[in-house]
Amino acid sequence: MTDSQSRVDRTYLEDIDAVLVTIEGRREPGDIDVVWPPIIEKLEKHGTHRMILDVRSAHYEFDLTTAIDVFMRVATPLTGLALAIVIRPDQREVGIVMKTATRAFWNEAKLHTSIEEAVDWLDS
């Protein structure tokens, strides 16, 4: 993590059999290697392939090329995942990169602007 303002919370939501991951603070490309292994462990622990990734409070301050490289690296070990990505409207560009990288590895992904939308999509 880059500073004391960075935070990652991983919570299993039993009622919808999904892991809610909330990422906050300024993000650096190297954070991925620290942040993602525990997320994958949480998915495996609960035997689910459903995740809500809430990045509305995260700040990705790297260029688009770096974002593509980083999110492709993250998506590589993920297959068969239903991923609801919750973003702010001004994060649409990075959200599209996340969605595209995730779908490249046989995952289903969709962008949302609220947790409620994400839950409804996963529950449909």
VOBA-1610 file (N, C-alpha, C; in pm, whole numbers, padded with zeros to 5 digits, always signed):
BEGIN
Met+00084-00117+00000Met+00000+00000+00000Met+00089+00123+00000Thr+00032+00230-00047Thr+00115+00348-00066Thr+00118+00442+00052Asp+00014+00446+00133Asp+00014+00538+00246Asp-00088+00493+00350Ser-00094+00565+00460Ser-00183+00526+00568Ser-00330+00544+00532Gln-00358+00614+00423Gln-00496+00634+00380Gln-00547+00519+00293Ser-00460+00429+00253Ser-00499+00316+00169Ser-00561+00207+00255Arg-00665+00143+00200Arg-00731+00038+00275Arg-00797-00058+00177Val-00795-00186+00212Val-00865-00287+00136Val-00944-00371+00236Asp-01073-00382+00213Asp-01159-00462+00300Asp-01219-00575+00217Arg-01216-00696+00270Arg-01270-00813+00202Arg-01374-00877+00294Thr-01500-00878+00251Thr-01609-00930+00333Thr-01691-01030+00252Tyr-01718-01145+00313Tyr-01804-01244+00248Tyr-01950-01210+00277Leu-02031-01200+00173Leu-02174-01171+00186Leu-02250-01302+00164Glu-02282-01368+00273Glu-02342-01501+00266Glu-02476-01501+00191Asp-02556-01396+00210Asp-02689-01394+00149Asp-02687-01396-00003Ile-02579-01349-00064Ile-02569-01355-00211Ile-02449-01437-00257Asp-02382-01504-00163Asp-02265-01588-00193Asp-02163-01513-00279Ala-02119-01398-00227Ala-02023-01315-00300Ala-01925-01252-00202Val-01809-01217-00252Val-01711-01143-00172Val-01719-00997-00215Leu-01735-00910-00116Leu-01734-00765-00139Leu-01595-00715-00107Val-01529-00657-00206Val-01395-00600-00188Val-01408-00449-00204Thr-01370-00377-00100Thr-01373-00231-00104Thr-01229-00182-00100Ile-01191-00105-00201Ile-01055-00053-00210Ile-01062+00099-00198Glu-00982+00152-00107Glu-00982+00296-00081Glu-00840+00351-00089Gly-00831+00478-00121Gly-00703+00548-00118Gly-00630+00546-00251Arg-00514+00606-00248Arg-00429+00618-00367Arg-00368+00482-00398Arg-00376+00441-00522Arg-00326+00310-00565Arg-00205+00328-00655Glu-00110+00239-00639Glu+00010+00235-00723Glu+00011+00100-00795Pro+00076+00091-00910Pro+00079-00036-00983Pro+00128-00155-00899Gly+00227-00135-00813Gly+00280-00244-00732Gly+00187-00293-00623Asp+00084-00216-00590Asp-00013-00258-00487Asp-00083-00388-00524Ile-00100-00410-00652Ile-00174-00525-00701Ile-00117-00655-00647Asp+00015-00666-00643Asp+00079-00789-00599Asp+00055-00818-00451Val+00023-00715-00374Val-00005-00731-00231Val-00155-00748-00207Val-00234-00676-00283Val-00379-00671-00260Val-00452-00797-00309Trp-00415-00850-00425Trp-00496-00955-00487Trp-00483-01095-00429Pro-00367-01143-00386Pro-00364-01279-00330Pro-00463-01302-00216Pro-00479-01210-00118Pro-00579-01234-00014Pro-00724-01232-00067Ile-00748-01157-00174Ile-00882-01157-00234Ile-00911-01293-00295Ile-00815-01346-00368Ile-00832-01478-00429Ile-00849-01584-00321Glu-00772-01574-00212Glu-00787-01667-00099Glu-00927-01661-00041Lys-00982-01541-00028Lys-01117-01523+00028Lys-01221-01589-00063Leu-01208-01571-00194Leu-01299-01636-00288Leu-01291-01787-00274Glu-01169-01840-00269Glu-01149-01984-00257Glu-01201-02037-00124Lys-01177-01965-00017Lys-01221-02007+00117Lys-01372-02028+00121His-01446-01941+00053His-01592-01949+00056His-01648-02023-00065Gly-01560-02070-00153Gly-01604-02148-00269Gly-01697-02072-00362Thr-01673-01942-00376Thr-01757-01861-00463Thr-01676-01803-00578His-01746-01774-00684His-01686-01708-00800His-01758-01577-00828Arg-01815-01520-00723Arg-01891-01395-00737Arg-01827-01288-00650Met-01801-01173-00712Met-01733-01066-00638Met-01788-00930-00679Ile-01801-00845-00577Ile-01830-00703-00599Ile-01702-00629-00566Leu-01651-00555-00661Leu-01528-00477-00643Leu-01566-00330-00641Asp-01565-00271-00522Asp-01603-00131-00504Asp-01476-00046-00500Val-01452+00027-00608Val-01332+00112-00617Val-01367+00261-00617Arg-01488+00295-00573Arg-01530+00436-00577Arg-01441+00526-00492Ser-01381+00472-00386Ser-01294+00553-00300Ser-01146+00532-00329Ala-01117+00462-00438Ala-00978+00439-00478Ala-00939+00545-00581His-00811+00575-00584His-00759+00673-00679His-00645+00609-00757Tyr-00674+00575-00882Tyr-00576+00514-00971Tyr-00511+00626-01049Glu-00388+00658-01013Glu-00321+00772-01074Glu-00212+00729-01172Phe-00236+00619-01242Phe-00140+00579-01344Phe-00206+00583-01481Asp-00121+00593-01584Asp-00173+00610-01720Asp-00243+00484-01769Leu-00312+00497-01881Leu-00393+00389-01935Leu-00311+00266-01972Thr-00194+00285-02028Thr-00109+00171-02064Thr-00069+00093-01940Thr-00031+00163-01834Thr+00003+00097-01709Thr-00119+00027-01651Ala-00235+00092-01658Ala-00358+00031-01607Ala-00387-00100-01679Ile-00371-00102-01810Ile-00394-00224-01886Ile-00298-00333-01840Asp-00170-00302-01828Asp-00072-00401-01783Asp-00106-00455-01644Val-00140-00364-01553Val-00169-00402-01414Val-00294-00490-01407Phe-00402-00448-01470Phe-00527-00523-01457Phe-00525-00653-01535Met-00447-00662-01641Met-00430-00790-01710Met-00355-00888-01620Arg-00257-00838-01545Arg-00182-00922-01451Arg-00274-00975-01342Val-00365-00890-01295Val-00461-00930-01191Val-00557-01035-01245Ala-00606-01014-01366Ala-00709-01101-01422Ala-00658-01239-01460Thr-00529-01253-01483Thr-00474-01379-01532Thr-00514-01501-01449Pro-00506-01498-01314Pro-00544-01618-01239Pro-00695-01635-01219Leu-00775-01542-01266Leu-00919-01547-01244Leu-00989-01606-01365Thr-01067-01712-01343Thr-01150-01766-01450Thr-01285-01805-01389Gly-01390-01788-01468Gly-01523-01824-01422Gly-01580-01731-01317Leu-01532-01609-01312Leu-01573-01513-01209Leu-01686-01424-01261Ala-01784-01399-01177Ala-01884-01295-01204Ala-01841-01175-01122Leu-01798-01070-01189Leu-01740-00954-01122Leu-01824-00830-01147Ala-01879-00775-01040Ala-01952-00649-01046Ala-01857-00539-01000Ile-01820-00449-01089Ile-01724-00342-01058Ile-01803-00215-01031Val-01788-00160-00910Val-01861-00040-00871Val-01765+00079-00879Ile-01800+00175-00965Ile-01713+00290-00993Ile-01790+00421-00980Arg-01713+00529-00969Arg-01771+00664-00983Arg-01777+00694-01133Pro-01867+00782-01175Pro-01874+00816-01318Pro-01739+00863-01375Asp-01659+00935-01298Asp-01530+00983-01349Asp-01424+00873-01357Gln-01456+00753-01309Gln-01363+00640-01317Gln-01397+00547-01434Arg-01484+00589-01521Arg-01532+00502-01628Arg-01418+00444-01712Glu-01318+00524-01743Glu-01207+00477-01825Glu-01133+00360-01758Val-01096+00378-01632Val-01026+00270-01561Val-01121+00152-01539Gly-01250+00179-01520Gly-01348+00072-01506Gly-01358-00013-01631Ile-01354+00052-01747Ile-01359-00022-01874Ile-01234-00109-01889Val-01119-00058-01849Val-00996-00139-01853Val-01011-00260-01762Met-01062-00240-01639Met-01083-00351-01546Met-01178-00455-01606Lys-01288-00408-01660Lys-01389-00497-01718Lys-01331-00575-01835Thr-01262-00507-01925Thr-01205-00572-02043Thr-01100-00675-02004Ala-01013-00639-01911Ala-00909-00733-01865Ala-00972-00856-01803Thr-01074-00836-01723Thr-01142-00947-01656Thr-01209-01038-01758Arg-01275-00981-01856Arg-01348-01061-01955Arg-01253-01135-02048Ala-01131-01090-02061Ala-01033-01158-02147Ala-01003-01299-02099Phe-01031-01328-01974Phe-01000-01459-01917Phe-01127-01537-01881Trp-01229-01527-01966Trp-01353-01604-01952Trp-01427-01573-01823Asn-01434-01446-01793Asn-01510-01400-01679Asn-01623-01311-01727Glu-01725-01300-01646Glu-01833-01207-01674Glu-01812-01085-01586Ala-01819-00967-01643Ala-01796-00845-01566Ala-01890-00735-01615Lys-01932-00652-01521Lys-02021-00541-01555Lys-01990-00424-01463Leu-02000-00303-01518Leu-01978-00181-01440Leu-02109-00135-01378His-02099-00085-01254His-02214-00033-01180His-02172+00095-01109Thr-02271+00172-01064Thr-02239+00293-00988Thr-02285+00283-00843Ser-02341+00169-00803Ser-02380+00150-00663Ser-02371+00003-00625Ile-02356-00021-00496Ile-02353-00158-00444Ile-02487-00226-00474Glu-02596-00152-00458Glu-02729-00208-00481Glu-02743-00260-00624Glu-02697-00182-00722Glu-02700-00227-00862Glu-02618-00354-00879Ala-02502-00357-00817Ala-02413-00473-00828Ala-02478-00597-00769Val-02538-00584-00651Val-02606-00696-00586Val-02721-00745-00674Asp-02801-00653-00726Asp-02913-00691-00814Asp-02864-00768-00935Trp-02753-00723-00995Trp-02699-00791-01113Trp-02650-00932-01077Leu-02577-00944-00967Leu-02528-01076-00926Leu-02643-01169-00887Asp-02748-01112-00833Asp-02861-01191-00785Asp-02961-01226-00896Ser-02941-01171-01016Ser-03038-01196-01124Ser-03011-01327-01196
//
